[in-house]
Each structure stands twice: as structure tokens, then as C-alpha cells.
Amino acid sequence: MGAGTTANGDSLDGALEFASRNETGPAGMTMLYDVSYRAWRTYGVTTQPWVVLFDANGEMIYSAPGRVDMSTVATALGV
């Protein structure tokens, strides 16, 4: 899931354009536009970009600023 907010000048129109331009990622991820920053606060996100990964049980297993490559994802997931 991608979580857009008004941080860094984002807007709902900008988030929709980003999702359209990028086809919301290779897995067709869901985009969430959160004007309240609740998602950010819940997961400790303080800047963009930021990556949060969850395991199959919904437990957060990785959280860090910046982009992430697939080898980091594989390591976090233990595969």
C-alpha cells in the first residue's frame, strides 16, 4: 500500500497522478491518501520516501526511510 499525505506539498490530485503514472507498483498496490497523517504516526513514518514491511501475520518487520531494493525485502522476509 502506498500512503500519500500533504507532506512535501503532496495533494490528492498529485497522489492520483502518481498512482496512474506508476501503475501503483508492480503488484498493483493500493494507494491511501491520508490527510490526517494517522498512518504515518501509527507506523513511525517521518518523511518520504519511507518503507514499512509486514509479515504474513501483519507484524511490522522492517521500517526505514528511503527506498528499498528487493534483496532487502527478501532478507526482511527471511526468504
N, CA, C and O atoms as a GROMACS GRO file, in nm:
protein
  316
    1MET      N    1   0.085  -0.116   0.000
    1MET     CA    2   0.000   0.000   0.000
    1MET      C    3   0.090   0.122   0.000
    1MET      O    4   0.191   0.125   0.071
    2GLY      N    5   0.056   0.220  -0.077
    2GLY     CA    6   0.123   0.348  -0.072
    2GLY      C    7   0.038   0.445   0.007
    2GLY      O    8  -0.084   0.448  -0.010
    3ALA      N    9   0.101   0.524   0.094
    3ALA     CA   10   0.026   0.619   0.177
    3ALA      C   11   0.072   0.760   0.145
    3ALA      O   12   0.181   0.801   0.186
    4GLY      N   13  -0.009   0.834   0.073
    4GLY     CA   14   0.022   0.973   0.043
    4GLY      C   15  -0.040   1.065   0.145
    4GLY      O   16  -0.144   1.035   0.203
    5THR      N   17   0.025   1.180   0.168
    5THR     CA   18  -0.028   1.281   0.259
    5THR      C   19   0.002   1.418   0.201
    5THR      O   20   0.052   1.430   0.089
    6THR      N   21  -0.028   1.521   0.276
    6THR     CA   22   0.001   1.656   0.231
    6THR      C   23   0.146   1.695   0.258
    6THR      O   24   0.185   1.808   0.229
    7ALA      N   25   0.225   1.605   0.315
    7ALA     CA   26   0.366   1.632   0.340
    7ALA      C   27   0.438   1.660   0.207
    7ALA      O   28   0.402   1.605   0.103
    8ASN      N   29   0.537   1.743   0.213
    8ASN     CA   30   0.619   1.774   0.095
    8ASN      C   31   0.536   1.827  -0.021
    8ASN      O   32   0.572   1.810  -0.137
    9GLY      N   33   0.422   1.892   0.012
    9GLY     CA   34   0.342   1.953  -0.092
    9GLY      C   35   0.254   1.858  -0.170
    9GLY      O   36   0.198   1.896  -0.273
   10ASP      N   37   0.238   1.734  -0.123
   10ASP     CA   38   0.150   1.639  -0.191
   10ASP      C   39   0.006   1.689  -0.188
   10ASP      O   40  -0.034   1.765  -0.100
   11SER      N   41  -0.070   1.645  -0.285
   11SER     CA   42  -0.213   1.673  -0.289
   11SER      C   43  -0.282   1.545  -0.334
   11SER      O   44  -0.218   1.454  -0.386
   12LEU      N   45  -0.412   1.538  -0.315
   12LEU     CA   46  -0.486   1.422  -0.362
   12LEU      C   47  -0.469   1.407  -0.513
   12LEU      O   48  -0.446   1.296  -0.561
   13ASP      N   49  -0.481   1.516  -0.588
   13ASP     CA   50  -0.462   1.509  -0.733
   13ASP      C   51  -0.323   1.458  -0.767
   13ASP      O   52  -0.306   1.377  -0.858
   14GLY      N   53  -0.221   1.505  -0.692
   14GLY     CA   54  -0.084   1.460  -0.715
   14GLY      C   55  -0.068   1.312  -0.686
   14GLY      O   56   0.002   1.242  -0.759
   15ALA      N   57  -0.131   1.265  -0.580
   15ALA     CA   58  -0.124   1.123  -0.545
   15ALA      C   59  -0.192   1.037  -0.652
   15ALA      O   60  -0.140   0.931  -0.688
   16LEU      N   61  -0.305   1.082  -0.700
   16LEU     CA   62  -0.375   1.008  -0.806
   16LEU      C   63  -0.295   1.006  -0.934
   16LEU      O   64  -0.290   0.904  -1.004
   17GLU      N   65  -0.230   1.118  -0.966
   17GLU     CA   66  -0.147   1.123  -1.086
   17GLU      C   67  -0.027   1.030  -1.071
   17GLU      O   68   0.008   0.959  -1.165
   18PHE      N   69   0.036   1.028  -0.953
   18PHE     CA   70   0.148   0.938  -0.926
   18PHE      C   71   0.104   0.793  -0.943
   18PHE      O   72   0.173   0.714  -1.008
   19ALA      N   73  -0.010   0.759  -0.883
   19ALA     CA   74  -0.060   0.622  -0.892
   19ALA      C   75  -0.086   0.582  -1.037
   19ALA      O   76  -0.054   0.471  -1.078
   20SER      N   77  -0.143   0.673  -1.114
   20SER     CA   78  -0.171   0.645  -1.255
   20SER      C   79  -0.042   0.631  -1.335
   20SER      O   80  -0.027   0.539  -1.416
   21ARG      N   81   0.051   0.724  -1.313
   21ARG     CA   82   0.177   0.725  -1.387
   21ARG      C   83   0.260   0.601  -1.356
   21ARG      O   84   0.327   0.547  -1.444
   22ASN      N   85   0.257   0.556  -1.232
   22ASN     CA   86   0.339   0.443  -1.189
   22ASN      C   87   0.263   0.312  -1.177
   22ASN      O   88   0.317   0.213  -1.130
   23GLU      N   89   0.140   0.312  -1.220
   23GLU     CA   90   0.054   0.194  -1.211
   23GLU      C   91   0.056   0.136  -1.071
   23GLU      O   92   0.040   0.015  -1.053
   24THR      N   93   0.077   0.222  -0.971
   24THR     CA   94   0.083   0.187  -0.829
   24THR      C   95   0.165   0.061  -0.801
   24THR      O   96   0.127  -0.024  -0.721
   25GLY      N   97   0.279   0.052  -0.870
   25GLY     CA   98   0.375  -0.053  -0.839
   25GLY      C   99   0.349  -0.182  -0.912
   25GLY      O  100   0.242  -0.202  -0.971
   26PRO      N  101   0.449  -0.271  -0.908
   26PRO     CA  102   0.440  -0.397  -0.982
   26PRO      C  103   0.330  -0.489  -0.933
   26PRO      O  104   0.282  -0.573  -1.009
   27ALA      N  105   0.290  -0.476  -0.807
   27ALA     CA  106   0.187  -0.565  -0.755
   27ALA      C  107   0.049  -0.500  -0.759
   27ALA      O  108  -0.047  -0.555  -0.705
   28GLY      N  109   0.038  -0.383  -0.824
   28GLY     CA  110  -0.090  -0.314  -0.827
   28GLY      C  111  -0.134  -0.274  -0.688
   28GLY      O  112  -0.251  -0.289  -0.652
   29MET      N  113  -0.038  -0.221  -0.608
   29MET     CA  114  -0.068  -0.190  -0.469
   29MET      C  115  -0.175  -0.083  -0.456
   29MET      O  116  -0.196  -0.002  -0.547
   30THR      N  117  -0.241  -0.084  -0.345
   30THR     CA  118  -0.344   0.014  -0.312
   30THR      C  119  -0.280   0.144  -0.268
   30THR      O  120  -0.182   0.142  -0.194
   31MET      N  121  -0.333   0.256  -0.313
   31MET     CA  122  -0.288   0.387  -0.266
   31MET      C  123  -0.388   0.441  -0.166
   31MET      O  124  -0.509   0.438  -0.189
   32LEU      N  125  -0.337   0.490  -0.054
   32LEU     CA  126  -0.417   0.551   0.051
   32LEU      C  127  -0.376   0.696   0.062
   32LEU      O  128  -0.256   0.724   0.076
   33TYR      N  129  -0.469   0.789   0.057
   33TYR     CA  130  -0.438   0.931   0.077
   33TYR      C  131  -0.490   0.970   0.214
   33TYR      O  132  -0.611   0.973   0.238
   34ASP      N  133  -0.398   0.999   0.304
   34ASP     CA  134  -0.429   1.018   0.446
   34ASP      C  135  -0.404   1.162   0.489
   34ASP      O  136  -0.292   1.198   0.524
   35VAL      N  137  -0.507   1.244   0.486
   35VAL     CA  138  -0.491   1.386   0.522
   35VAL      C  139  -0.467   1.403   0.672
   35VAL      O  140  -0.423   1.510   0.714
   36SER      N  141  -0.494   1.303   0.752
   36SER     CA  142  -0.479   1.314   0.897
   36SER      C  143  -0.340   1.274   0.947
   36SER      O  144  -0.307   1.298   1.063
   37TYR      N  145  -0.258   1.212   0.861
   37TYR     CA  146  -0.126   1.159   0.898
   37TYR      C  147  -0.137   1.042   0.996
   37TYR      O  148  -0.036   1.002   1.054
   38ARG      N  149  -0.255   0.987   1.015
   38ARG     CA  150  -0.272   0.877   1.109
   38ARG      C  151  -0.183   0.757   1.072
   38ARG      O  152  -0.120   0.698   1.159
   39ALA      N  153  -0.179   0.722   0.944
   39ALA     CA  154  -0.096   0.610   0.900
   39ALA      C  155   0.051   0.637   0.931
   39ALA      O  156   0.123   0.548   0.977
   40TRP      N  157   0.096   0.760   0.905
   40TRP     CA  158   0.234   0.796   0.934
   40TRP      C  159   0.263   0.779   1.083
   40TRP      O  160   0.361   0.715   1.120
   41ARG      N  161   0.178   0.836   1.167
   41ARG     CA  162   0.200   0.829   1.312
   41ARG      C  163   0.196   0.685   1.362
   41ARG      O  164   0.277   0.646   1.446
   42THR      N  165   0.103   0.606   1.311
   42THR     CA  166   0.088   0.468   1.354
   42THR      C  167   0.215   0.388   1.330
   42THR      O  168   0.253   0.305   1.413
   43TYR      N  169   0.281   0.412   1.217
   43TYR     CA  170   0.398   0.332   1.179
   43TYR      C  171   0.530   0.406   1.195
   43TYR      O  172   0.633   0.357   1.150
   44GLY      N  173   0.528   0.524   1.258
   44GLY     CA  174   0.652   0.596   1.286
   44GLY      C  175   0.717   0.661   1.166
   44GLY      O  176   0.836   0.694   1.170
   45VAL      N  177   0.642   0.681   1.059
   45VAL     CA  178   0.695   0.744   0.939
   45VAL      C  179   0.712   0.893   0.963
   45VAL      O  180   0.621   0.959   1.015
   46THR      N  181   0.828   0.948   0.926
   46THR     CA  182   0.854   1.090   0.948
   46THR      C  183   0.891   1.166   0.822
   46THR      O  184   0.903   1.289   0.825
   47THR      N  185   0.909   1.097   0.711
   47THR     CA  186   0.949   1.162   0.586
   47THR      C  187   0.912   1.073   0.468
   47THR      O  188   0.873   0.958   0.487
   48GLN      N  189   0.924   1.126   0.349
   48GLN     CA  190   0.905   1.047   0.227
   48GLN      C  191   1.035   1.042   0.150
   48GLN      O  192   1.107   1.142   0.150
   49PRO      N  193   1.069   0.934   0.083
   49PRO     CA  194   1.001   0.804   0.090
   49PRO      C  195   1.036   0.732   0.220
   49PRO      O  196   1.136   0.761   0.285
   50TRP      N  197   0.952   0.637   0.255
   50TRP     CA  198   0.970   0.553   0.374
   50TRP      C  199   0.911   0.417   0.341
   50TRP      O  200   0.807   0.409   0.275
   51VAL      N  201   0.975   0.312   0.386
   51VAL     CA  202   0.927   0.177   0.357
   51VAL      C  203   0.894   0.106   0.488
   51VAL      O  204   0.975   0.105   0.580
   52VAL      N  205   0.776   0.048   0.495
   52VAL     CA  206   0.735  -0.036   0.607
   52VAL      C  207   0.692  -0.170   0.549
   52VAL      O  208   0.608  -0.175   0.459
   53LEU      N  209   0.750  -0.278   0.599
   53LEU     CA  210   0.714  -0.412   0.553
   53LEU      C  211   0.649  -0.489   0.667
   53LEU      O  212   0.687  -0.476   0.783
   54PHE      N  213   0.549  -0.570   0.632
   54PHE     CA  214   0.478  -0.653   0.728
   54PHE      C  215   0.490  -0.799   0.687
   54PHE      O  216   0.496  -0.830   0.568
   55ASP      N  217   0.494  -0.888   0.784
   55ASP     CA  218   0.494  -1.030   0.752
   55ASP      C  219   0.351  -1.079   0.729
   55ASP      O  220   0.256  -1.000   0.733
   56ALA      N  221   0.337  -1.207   0.704
   56ALA     CA  222   0.205  -1.264   0.673
   56ALA      C  223   0.108  -1.253   0.790
   56ALA      O  224  -0.014  -1.264   0.770
   57ASN      N  225   0.159  -1.231   0.910
   57ASN     CA  226   0.073  -1.217   1.029
   57ASN      C  227   0.040  -1.071   1.059
   57ASN      O  228  -0.026  -1.041   1.159
   58GLY      N  229   0.085  -0.981   0.973
   58GLY     CA  230   0.057  -0.839   0.994
   58GLY      C  231   0.153  -0.770   1.089
   58GLY      O  232   0.129  -0.656   1.128
   59GLU      N  233   0.261  -0.837   1.128
   59GLU     CA  234   0.361  -0.778   1.217
   59GLU      C  235   0.460  -0.696   1.135
   59GLU      O  236   0.508  -0.740   1.031
   60MET      N  237   0.491  -0.576   1.184
   60MET     CA  238   0.590  -0.492   1.115
   60MET      C  239   0.728  -0.555   1.133
   60MET      O  240   0.772  -0.578   1.246
   61ILE      N  241   0.796  -0.582   1.021
   61ILE     CA  242   0.927  -0.645   1.028
   61ILE      C  243   1.039  -0.557   0.974
   61ILE      O  244   1.157  -0.591   0.987
   62TYR      N  245   1.003  -0.445   0.914
   62TYR     CA  246   1.104  -0.354   0.859
   62TYR      C  247   1.042  -0.216   0.849
   62TYR      O  248   0.929  -0.201   0.803
   63SER      N  249   1.118  -0.116   0.891
   63SER     CA  250   1.071   0.022   0.880
   63SER      C  251   1.194   0.111   0.871
   63SER      O  252   1.275   0.115   0.963
   64ALA      N  253   1.206   0.184   0.760
   64ALA     CA  254   1.324   0.270   0.741
   64ALA      C  255   1.294   0.375   0.635
   64ALA      O  256   1.215   0.353   0.543
   65PRO      N  257   1.359   0.490   0.649
   65PRO     CA  258   1.344   0.592   0.546
   65PRO      C  259   1.416   0.550   0.418
   65PRO      O  260   1.509   0.471   0.421
   66GLY      N  261   1.371   0.605   0.308
   66GLY     CA  262   1.435   0.578   0.180
   66GLY      C  263   1.365   0.471   0.100
   66GLY      O  264   1.261   0.418   0.140
   67ARG      N  265   1.423   0.441  -0.011
   67ARG     CA  266   1.370   0.336  -0.097
   67ARG      C  267   1.430   0.203  -0.052
   67ARG      O  268   1.526   0.200   0.025
   68VAL      N  269   1.373   0.094  -0.100
   68VAL     CA  270   1.422  -0.039  -0.062
   68VAL      C  271   1.436  -0.124  -0.188
   68VAL      O  272   1.354  -0.116  -0.279
   69ASP      N  273   1.542  -0.204  -0.191
   69ASP     CA  274   1.559  -0.294  -0.305
   69ASP      C  275   1.505  -0.434  -0.266
   69ASP      O  276   1.481  -0.463  -0.149
   70MET      N  277   1.488  -0.516  -0.366
   70MET     CA  278   1.425  -0.646  -0.343
   70MET      C  279   1.511  -0.737  -0.255
   70MET      O  280   1.456  -0.823  -0.186
   71SER      N  281   1.643  -0.723  -0.255
   71SER     CA  282   1.725  -0.807  -0.167
   71SER      C  283   1.700  -0.772  -0.021
   71SER      O  284   1.702  -0.860   0.065
   72THR      N  285   1.676  -0.645   0.009
   72THR     CA  286   1.643  -0.604   0.146
   72THR      C  287   1.507  -0.661   0.186
   72THR      O  288   1.488  -0.706   0.299
   73VAL      N  289   1.412  -0.658   0.093
   73VAL     CA  290   1.280  -0.716   0.118
   73VAL      C  291   1.293  -0.865   0.147
   73VAL      O  292   1.236  -0.915   0.243
   74ALA      N  293   1.369  -0.936   0.064
   74ALA     CA  294   1.387  -1.080   0.081
   74ALA      C  295   1.451  -1.111   0.216
   74ALA      O  296   1.409  -1.205   0.285
   75THR      N  297   1.552  -1.033   0.254
   75THR     CA  298   1.618  -1.054   0.384
   75THR      C  299   1.519  -1.031   0.498
   75THR      O  300   1.514  -1.110   0.592
   76ALA      N  301   1.442  -0.923   0.491
   76ALA     CA  302   1.345  -0.892   0.595
   76ALA      C  303   1.240  -1.002   0.608
   76ALA      O  304   1.194  -1.033   0.718
   77LEU      N  305   1.203  -1.060   0.496
   77LEU     CA  306   1.100  -1.166   0.495
   77LEU      C  307   1.160  -1.304   0.524
   77LEU      O  308   1.087  -1.402   0.542
   78GLY      N  309   1.294  -1.311   0.529
   78GLY     CA  310   1.360  -1.439   0.557
   78GLY      C  311   1.353  -1.537   0.443
   78GLY      O  312   1.349  -1.658   0.464
   79VAL      N  313   1.353  -1.485   0.321
   79VAL     CA  314   1.349  -1.575   0.205
   79VAL      C  315   1.475  -1.565   0.123
   79VAL      O  316   1.489  -1.634   0.022
   0.00000   0.00000   0.00000
